[in-house]
Amino acid sequence: MEVGRRKQSLYIGIPKEVTFQEHRVPLTPQAVAVLTQRGHEVVIERGAGAPAQFQDSDYSEAGAMVVDGPTEVFKADLILKVAPPTHAEIEMLRHKQILISALQLTVQPKDTLKRMMEKRMTAVAWDFIKDREGIYPIVRAMGEIAGNTSVQVASEYLSAEKGGPGLMLGGISGVAPAEVVIIGAGTVGEFATRAALGLGASVKVFDKSIYRLRRLQNDLGQRVWTSVVQPTELQKALRHADVAIGALRPQQGRTPMVVTEDMVKDMKSGSVIVDVSIDRGGTFETSEVTTHTDPVYKRYGVVHYCVPNIASRVPRTASTALSNIFSPMLLSMGEAGGFAELIRMDLGVRHGVYLYNGSVTSAILAEAFKLPYKDLDILLAAF
C-alpha cells in the first residue's frame, strides 16, 4: 500500500531588503494569510513591505509575526528574499538553513559562495527555477513587467514636461504616431511591443534570431515590422525613431552591444533610449548605469534611461507577481513534507538549487568559480 506523505509546517523568514533600490518583497499579505492558515509560521521584518505599499499591520493581520530587526528573522528555517544576500546577511545565516533568493551570477563574489558553503547551507536561485513547460517563470514575469514599464517610461520622457519633444506615442487622427524601435524579441521585447502597439505607436522589432522574430509574430497574432540585426537597417530605423528600447538578453555573459555611438549620434534630438539590458552591460554603446532617483542623462541630445532592476519602479505589481510563484511553491513544500521531498518531486525547483548542505550543485557556478561540484541527484540519494 502507498505510504501517505507526511506534511511539514514551515518556518519562513522574510527580512527587509537592504540592497540599493530593491523595493520588492517576496510575499504579499494575502499570500502570507494563505500560508498561516495552512499552519505555517511566517516572521517578517518591520517595514519590509513598505516600499511596495504593504503595511506592517497588513502582515500582522494576515498572521505573520512582525519583528523589529533581521536577527529574529534569520532564526527561521527558510529565508525568503528577493535580492542575493549581503555579507552582513550571510553572517546571520545559520548552519543547514535554506535560502531562496536571486543568484545574479554576474555579480556574485566568490567569497560569498565560500562562506555559504562553510555554513553547509542549502540555497535556491529563483532566477533558475523552471516550471512544467521549461520556462523560468519568475524571470519571465519580471521581463513582462520590464517590457511594459519601458514603454511607459519612454512615453513619460517624450512629454514636454520632462523636457522631451512633446510627443504622444500613439498620435491621433491626422497626426502620425511616434516610431518605436525595439531591439530584442524575447519576453521583454514582446511585452514592450504589445504595450507600444496598444498605445498606437508604429513599431519595428530587431533580433539576432529569426526564430524569435517568427515566434513574436505568432504570439502577437498580427503582422509587425521585423528584421534581423543588420547595422545598416538598424541605423536607418534608429535615425527616424522617437523611442529605442534595448531588450536583448544573452544566454550567458555580456549583452551584445549592437548600437554604436555613431548610430546614437545619428538619432533625432529629444528621442528616448530605454536600455533594459543595462544590468548585463547594455545594448547601446552610450549606455551608463543610472538609478531610480537620478534615472536619465542626455548624450548627443538623446535621453538615456538606463536603470537596472526596472521592475522595482513598480514594486507592488512586481511583488504580487513574485508572490504568485513563491506561495504555491511553499505550499507544495509543506504538503510534500519539506524541502528535500519537494526537490525530489519537482524538477523545476530542483533546477534552481545551487548549494545543497554546503556542496555546489550547479555545474555553471562550479565552472565559473573553479569550485568542486557534486551531482544533486547523488546527494539526494544519500539522504
Disulfide bonds with the S-S distance in Angstrom:
none
